[in-house]
């Protein structure tokens, strides 16, 4: 099933004993895709692809010159049943101000066919900063609900990215379960552009106004109208970076790099390649070997991720150059010049 449906060789998988959800074990690919298996054939095989798993599979499909439609077709070919599908719309421009929408909900300046709407506004009391606002439309355990949240705040909290540098400002998600997910999968299989589907679902179920909609002078909120009406075409994207090495990269860049540089300078003084000796004395673990196998088979998979890391390092280098230049300028301004003596 793994090789036929995912199109990924079993030699890249690592097996773990696991009783989660009643299964007897799971195969894992790069800590991103889990395939749960059981000796009980009635349980079938469960493929779990969360955000990282979907990004990894997107890169894998792209490397093989395939699309999401090819994957959906294989799932149905082998009698697969989608139990959950989430579709995410990334807002890079900030069409909506989610805290403002939260206030509109409090003032009842909206209509919705959903029975419940929850608003979560999380705070970091250590520095009095906001973790962002999240809006839920519909019961989270229902067959379908929507979730709007401030992605830039989430990235600041999880990855330490400043708000102004976050590439995505908001994220709008359509989350489906069980028969709704299966129905959505069949719809996605028939189309390449899923923009009318997603925005149609949102437009049919939610609308924000400039005042309570029962007011005879009520008009659709301008920003909401722009969001619904002026969006660009959206497709099921394969332009997704797996970001598999992100935690290791950030840890090395922010915590280990200063020590590595110090060791390198010590080695330069005593003409000993200490860093080279350190690398020679260590071995790549089993998971690392599996990762290299995957990359060798599909070099396209991590190209985007490496570009991301390179941009991060280049920004840091540029920042260091500016700081060095400013320090030098300050030092020059503070130089004491003795005035010429007069007689």
Secondary structure, 3 states (H helix, E strand, C coil): CHHHHHCCCHHHCEEEECCHHHCCEEEEECCCEEEEECCCHHHCCEEEECHHHHHHHHHHHHHCCCCHHHHHHHHHHCCCCCCEEEEEEEECCCCCCHHHHHHHHHCCCEEECCCCEEEEEEEECCCCEEEEEEEEECCCCCCEEEEEEEHHHHHHHHHCCCHHHCCCCEEEEEEEEHHHHHHHHHHHHHCCECHHHHHHHHHHHEEEECCCCCCCCCCECHHHHHHHHCCCCCECCCCCCCCCCHHHHHHHHHHHHHHHHHHHHHHHHHCCCHHHHHHHCCCCCHHHHHHHHHHHHCHHHHHHHHHHHHHHHHHHHHHHHHHHHHHHHHHHHCCCCCCCCCC
